[in-house]
Amino acid sequence: MPRLLVAFLFLLFAAPAAAQTFNGQEQAEIRAIVRDYLVRNPDVLQEALEALQERSNAERWQRAKSDPRDFSIGPADAPVTIVEFFDYRCPYCMASLEWVVDVVRTRRDVRFVFKELPLDIHGEPAIEASRASIAAMPQGRYFQFHQALLNYSGDLTSERIDQLARQSGIDVARMRRAMASEAITDILQDNRGLAVDLGVNGTPAFFINGEMVAGYNRPLLEEKLREATRNAQRGRRS
């Protein structure tokens, strides 16, 4: 690769001040050489774009599985991590609860992460339920409340949310005080932004070691979970 091309590629990753090393003529020459090189070798650009996409996906997956504000069940060092984006008024999220609970209870090699994603189409009840579940998390009864909310298919009024919380062992007054927190608003906004970045366009959306399964398709979820388990076992042996 020509010397000036190497220099230009260095500038792409070096500190901005390094660009001052080259005068205007040298920078013009570098741009011309790079353009000519890429025209003659378009695969180089494609490889660079694919590498950039792969790195971006890895960073997004890291954000999805490692946010300390999320509720999770399972060992921190589990070889398989499942992240679920869900909405408490989503019928498919309700249908998937049985599978989620089964995985949580039977798989000691899986860490399950829960991310509230109330959708606009489900209106204020979905938002209020999400705020309530996050607000109740410090009380240590999140998963019980989570199941109660998803198992309830009637009109989810404020009174019903409080009733389900109380039945789950939650101090409702404490939960209600916490629900107004801006920190909860930030969590929901961050979840929405991350979902967009990851290509989520509905709920539920499951990510099994970074691979998305959109919607509730139990056979596919179980297949992807088996695949992730095998890959993790091979990784430990190598």
Secondary structure, 3 states (H helix, E strand, C coil): CCHHHHHHHHHHHCCHHHHHHCCHHHHHHHHHHHHHHHHHCHHHHHHHHHHHHHHHHHHHHHHHHHCCCCEEECCCCCCEEEEEEECCCCHHHHHHHHHHHHHHHHCCCEEEEEEECCCHHHHHHHHHHHHHHHHHHHHCCHHHHHHHHHHCCCCCCHHHHHHHHHHCCCCHHHHHHHHCCHHHHHHHHHHHHHHHHHCCCCCCEEEECCEEEECCCHHHHHHHHHHHHHHHHHHHHC
